[in-house]
Amino acid sequence: MSKTLEQTHYTCAIGALQSVVAIKRAIPILHSGPGCGMKVTGLIGEGEGERGGNTIPCTNASETEVVFGGAEKLKKIIDGSLKIIDADLYVVLTGCTSDIVGDDIARVVEPYQDRNIPLVYAETGGFKSSNYISHEHVVNAIVDQYSDKFRDGNKTAKGLVNLFATVPYQDPFWDGNLAELKRVLEGIGLTVNVLFGQESEGLSEWRTLPNAEFNIVASSWVGLGIAEHLREKYKTPYVHFPYLPVGGKETTKFLRQVVEFGDLDRGRAEKFIQTEEKKFYFFLDRSVDYTLEFRYGLPRKFYSLLDASYSLGFSKFLLNELGLIPLTQYIVDDTPEDYRDGIRQEFEHLSKYRGARVEFEDDGGDVQNRIEDEAKGEEGRLLILGSSWERDLAKKLSADLLIVNVPVVYRLILDSGYAGYHGGLRLAEEIYTKVLDTFY
């Protein structure tokens, strides 16, 4: 039976256009109906830059293309894009109209590929999946149709790794998170392809991707499909850390797992870790006077409406390093069933002494109603980690709201991130800044 969802925190499959926008000098070309791209960027496209939003070329498929097919119109749009838009990679993405009609996109694109034009395609009809899953499909399409051409035999580059940790723009803090994860991985001696964002070297990283020594997935489930594909295609092994590492304890755990897997220089890695931990706990310890002074006015318990990686990463940090108690944690990313038991097990063991209840529910309106009912029995101040949609709920409950999920309306995000040592400090700052703002 079909279900109507209210206030989902993700988009349909064509939302992977934002993954393309996040690659330096790459441009998506949409073979879809009018408005698809704008609806995506309206939800998750804050700060999409010069290659997103209104600038994305699109066939604007209409009734004519439904009746007669849209292949010729797509060819015209591709030709026009190659003439007008200065890019190093062009990625054709299909919408519902094209996929329902059955346009043969491969037949349109292959002649360009035969002429060594950097053009790839992926079928991303909105009805097929969420943008979390189509992100993997698009990355794999770029690997197969672009990166593979630059593979240097069966050689591997010592110390080179590919990092898969977040979905650009779907994670509002993706650029800052990738920058911090790259920083700490370089600190233990690795060379890191982050593939997306400001810290990436752009398409040169995609060209060296096939020759990485191993891959790193720092995510509950998104990215595992890419890592499996690369293992099958290139025999590249991968290490999986099952959530976003936030703060001192989890970042250290993440780095040590990578060191063990990659058989890296343990002395160098431990020296870096100890230096980072010393700085992290120095700054965290400075807040002790504040937290003791305001202990009766601080939130002691929290709800979250986040994707699986953020929900786990935040819950472990808030419980184990800030002392906040997790109430029900709602995972709103439509996690595939195959991964849910593993995520539940992680929540059962957030610490040696405490776990948390987790619910998988992508209907944001339903989640808000549940939290409102549950919170009636809770005493003291609450914290909600969610999106701009939860602002009214927070007001009803007199709770503090930290907006860390899409849609993001009431804050501007530039290079902020919550991953790593730096991200843990930022999260603590932002939570307690919210408290101070409403305390007086």
Secondary structure as GFF3:
##gff-version 3
##sequence-region A 1 440
A	DSSP	three_ten_helix	13	16	.	.	.	ID=ss1
A	DSSP	alpha_helix	17	21	.	.	.	ID=ss2
A	DSSP	beta_strand	26	31	.	.	.	ID=ss3
A	DSSP	alpha_helix	36	44	.	.	.	ID=ss4
A	DSSP	three_ten_helix	49	51	.	.	.	ID=ss5
A	DSSP	three_ten_helix	53	55	.	.	.	ID=ss6
A	DSSP	alpha_helix	63	68	.	.	.	ID=ss7
A	DSSP	alpha_helix	71	84	.	.	.	ID=ss8
A	DSSP	beta_strand	89	94	.	.	.	ID=ss9
A	DSSP	alpha_helix	96	101	.	.	.	ID=ss10
A	DSSP	alpha_helix	105	114	.	.	.	ID=ss11
A	DSSP	beta_strand	119	122	.	.	.	ID=ss12
A	DSSP	alpha_helix	131	145	.	.	.	ID=ss13
A	DSSP	three_ten_helix	147	150	.	.	.	ID=ss14
A	DSSP	beta_strand	157	164	.	.	.	ID=ss15
A	DSSP	alpha_helix	174	187	.	.	.	ID=ss16
A	DSSP	beta_strand	191	193	.	.	.	ID=ss17
A	DSSP	alpha_helix	203	208	.	.	.	ID=ss18
A	DSSP	three_ten_helix	209	211	.	.	.	ID=ss19
A	DSSP	beta_strand	212	218	.	.	.	ID=ss20
A	DSSP	alpha_helix	224	234	.	.	.	ID=ss21
A	DSSP	beta_strand	238	241	.	.	.	ID=ss22
A	DSSP	alpha_helix	247	262	.	.	.	ID=ss23
A	DSSP	alpha_helix	266	285	.	.	.	ID=ss24
A	DSSP	alpha_helix	288	293	.	.	.	ID=ss25
A	DSSP	beta_strand	301	306	.	.	.	ID=ss26
A	DSSP	alpha_helix	308	320	.	.	.	ID=ss27
A	DSSP	beta_strand	325	331	.	.	.	ID=ss28
A	DSSP	alpha_helix	337	348	.	.	.	ID=ss29
A	DSSP	beta_strand	358	360	.	.	.	ID=ss30
A	DSSP	alpha_helix	364	375	.	.	.	ID=ss31
A	DSSP	beta_strand	382	386	.	.	.	ID=ss32
A	DSSP	three_ten_helix	388	390	.	.	.	ID=ss33
A	DSSP	alpha_helix	391	397	.	.	.	ID=ss34
A	DSSP	beta_strand	400	403	.	.	.	ID=ss35
A	DSSP	alpha_helix	420	439	.	.	.	ID=ss36
###
